[in-house]
Amino acid sequence: MTRIACQQLAPRIADLDHNRAQARTAIREAVDAGAQVVVLPELVTSGYVFASKEEAAGVAVTPEHELFGEWSAEAERGGAVVVGGFCEAGPDGTLFNSAALVDRAGVVAVYRKTHLWDREKLVFSPGAQAPVVVDTAVGRIGVVVCYDMEFPEMTRGLALAGCELLAVPTNWPLVPRPDGERAPEVVVGMGTARVNRMAIACCDRAGVERGQEWNSGTSIIDADGWVVAERADAGLLLADVDLEPTRSKRLTEHADLHGDRRPELYGSIVAPRTARAADGD
């Protein structure tokens, strides 16, 4: 079993020092609770609802920033892996909504969010590289950020690459839903886990930022698509998840999620947008 922690935090907008200290404390608490994987929210170092690109640039950092050394030092205490979001300072003034995977050696991988949600497009540039699957001490971990999970082509690609646990730093804006129902993004996560047979840890955020409320829908989902732990308020969420079932996609003697694929029929799904538009004319 792998002990997974999500820390549903409430970062302060454009307050790097506060958020840095908060994240370090959160990682330490999770590691002290035995977590082998710690997931933090999207843009945990900076907050989310920026008034301008210039405000975001004031708290943007590179993967070489010393705060990631702090994450690494806390991870080393328990041999853990940490995944968290940050506002990344790119070349020539570009900004990315990024996530770092950190272990005792430091920053192992950085993923730049490729599917930008709504007004994020006014602040950030989209990433140009698909997410990778990283071999870690606890298993094969993939990383996407928030809205990326709405695109099944991306998550299926990670499953085909051998992802066992998908870490999803996220900030899910609160949306109306029927009484008794989970946030729609959690439902997407459940379906994604089930059809790909991989575990998913979605770490949402708490609090209210510049009038924006959040789902606070942090959820840990097993490879069968069931939510095994969830939290509706700020704080630590822990779950022990068996990653062994993710290593086989066979459902029955004659049913296999990967073996039964028909990629020769799926070309239109991944055709460039310009090609699809031309076909529709």
Secondary structure, 3 states (H helix, E strand, C coil): CEEEEEEECCCCCCCHHHHHHHHHHHHHHHHHCCCCEEECCCCCCCCCCCCCHHHHHCCCECCCCHHHHHHHHHHHHHCCEEEEEEEEECHHHCEEEEEEEEECCEEEEEEECCCCCHHHHHCCCCCCCCCCEEEECCEEEEECCHHHHHCHHHHHHHHHCCCCEEEEECCCECCCCCCCCCCHHHHHHHHHHHHHCCEEEEECCCCEECCEEECCCCEEECCCCCEEEECCCCEEEEEEECCHHHHCCECCCCCECCCCCCHHHCHHHHCCHHHHHHHHC
